[in-house]
Amino acid sequence: MANSNNNDAAVQWSASSTKSLNTTGRFDSDAVSIHADAVQASLQVKVDNSGTPAANDVVDVWIKWSSDASEYDTDEHAMYLGRLDTVAANDPGEDPATRTFTLNVSGKQSFKLTSRAFQGGTRAITISAIYNEHRMA
């Protein structure tokens, strides 16, 4: 049985590797397929404020899981991953901000990354993410 953990790919938003969170609404990534041999994964999320960060320049991120690659968790029932704060005066807070989350992907077929910038309507924040699987084959 061979282990492999160098199976990384950029998360996409409409076939782009970045997304400008330019409103206060939620933004969903394109669906990310999970390999059948994947048992664990990491998701590294980076947010970069387009201007000078100010109060409440934070991004919340969620995972919308799918067990059949067609139906996904709804907004209010998605799994909350955490908050990234781009205001350097806060602790934690830095611009750009990067955080890696550990994901249990066993038994799931795909997911979408959902994000929301609280001040996106006035100060856009750009998000990007790298997904990496640990496979057992």
C-alpha positions as CSV (number, residue, x, y, z in Angstrom):
1,M,0.0,0.0,0.0
2,A,1.5,3.3,-1.1
3,N,0.8,6.6,0.7
4,S,0.8,9.8,-1.2
5,N,0.3,13.4,0.0
6,N,1.5,15.5,-2.9
7,N,-1.8,15.7,-4.6
8,D,-2.4,19.4,-4.5
9,A,-4.6,21.6,-6.7
10,A,-5.7,25.2,-6.7
11,V,-9.4,25.8,-5.7
12,Q,-11.2,27.5,-8.6
13,W,-13.9,30.2,-8.9
14,S,-15.4,30.2,-12.4
15,A,-12.1,28.6,-13.6
16,S,-9.9,31.2,-11.9
17,S,-7.5,30.5,-9.0
18,T,-8.6,33.7,-7.1
19,K,-11.8,35.5,-6.3
20,S,-12.5,39.1,-5.3
21,L,-14.9,39.1,-2.4
22,N,-16.4,42.5,-3.5
23,T,-19.8,42.3,-1.7
24,T,-20.9,41.2,1.7
25,G,-22.6,38.1,0.2
26,R,-21.3,34.6,0.2
27,F,-19.2,33.3,-2.7
28,D,-18.9,29.6,-3.6
29,S,-15.9,28.1,-5.3
30,D,-16.3,25.6,-8.1
31,A,-16.8,22.0,-6.9
32,V,-13.6,20.3,-5.9
33,S,-13.6,16.5,-6.5
34,I,-12.2,14.2,-3.8
35,H,-10.3,11.2,-4.9
36,A,-11.7,7.8,-3.9
37,D,-8.4,6.9,-2.1
38,A,-8.3,10.1,-0.1
39,V,-8.6,9.8,3.6
40,Q,-7.3,13.1,4.9
41,A,-6.7,16.5,3.3
42,S,-5.5,20.0,4.0
43,L,-6.9,23.2,2.7
44,Q,-4.7,26.3,2.8
45,V,-6.7,29.5,2.5
46,K,-5.1,32.9,1.8
47,V,-6.9,36.3,1.9
48,D,-5.3,39.5,0.7
49,N,-6.9,42.9,1.3
50,S,-6.9,44.9,-1.9
51,G,-6.3,48.2,0.1
52,T,-5.4,49.2,3.6
53,P,-7.2,47.0,6.1
54,A,-9.6,48.6,8.4
55,A,-12.1,47.5,11.1
56,N,-13.9,44.3,10.4
57,D,-11.8,43.4,7.3
58,V,-12.3,39.7,8.0
59,V,-13.3,36.7,5.9
60,D,-15.2,33.7,7.2
61,V,-14.9,30.4,5.4
62,W,-17.1,27.3,5.3
63,I,-17.1,23.9,3.6
64,K,-20.2,22.7,1.7
65,W,-19.8,18.9,1.6
66,S,-21.4,16.6,-0.9
67,S,-21.7,12.8,-0.6
68,D,-22.9,12.4,-4.2
69,A,-21.2,15.3,-6.1
70,S,-24.5,16.9,-6.9
71,E,-26.2,18.0,-3.7
72,Y,-24.2,20.3,-1.4
73,D,-24.7,21.5,2.2
74,T,-26.8,24.7,2.3
75,D,-25.3,28.0,3.4
76,E,-26.6,27.9,6.9
77,H,-25.7,24.3,7.4
78,A,-22.2,24.3,5.9
79,M,-19.3,23.4,8.2
80,Y,-17.7,26.5,9.6
81,L,-13.9,26.4,9.2
82,G,-12.8,29.7,10.7
83,R,-12.1,33.4,10.3
84,L,-9.1,35.1,8.7
85,D,-8.5,38.7,9.9
86,T,-6.5,41.1,7.7
87,V,-6.2,43.9,10.3
88,A,-2.6,43.8,11.6
89,A,-3.6,45.6,14.9
90,N,-5.7,42.6,15.8
91,D,-4.4,39.4,17.3
92,P,-4.5,37.3,15.2
93,G,-4.5,39.7,12.2
94,E,-2.2,40.2,9.2
95,D,-2.4,41.1,5.5
96,P,-2.2,38.8,3.7
97,A,-3.5,36.2,6.1
98,T,-3.0,32.5,5.5
99,R,-4.4,29.5,7.4
100,T,-4.3,25.8,6.8
101,F,-7.3,23.6,7.8
102,T,-7.3,19.8,8.2
103,L,-10.2,18.1,6.5
104,N,-11.6,14.6,7.0
105,V,-12.6,13.7,3.5
106,S,-13.3,10.1,3.9
107,G,-16.8,9.2,2.6
108,K,-17.3,12.4,0.7
109,Q,-17.1,13.0,-3.0
110,S,-16.7,16.7,-3.4
111,F,-17.0,20.1,-1.7
112,K,-17.3,23.8,-2.3
113,L,-15.4,26.4,-0.4
114,T,-17.8,29.2,0.7
115,S,-16.5,32.6,1.9
116,R,-17.8,36.0,3.0
117,A,-15.9,39.3,3.6
118,F,-17.7,41.4,6.1
119,Q,-16.6,44.7,4.5
120,G,-16.5,43.4,0.9
121,G,-18.9,46.0,-0.3
122,T,-16.4,48.8,0.5
123,R,-13.0,47.1,0.7
124,A,-12.6,44.0,-1.5
125,I,-10.5,41.1,-0.3
126,T,-9.0,38.5,-2.7
127,I,-9.2,34.8,-1.7
128,S,-7.3,31.8,-3.0
129,A,-6.9,28.3,-1.7
130,I,-4.8,25.2,-2.2
131,Y,-6.3,21.7,-1.6
132,N,-4.0,18.8,-0.9
133,E,-5.1,15.1,-0.4
134,H,-3.4,12.3,1.6
135,R,-4.2,9.1,-0.4
136,M,-4.0,5.5,0.6
137,A,-3.8,3.2,-2.4
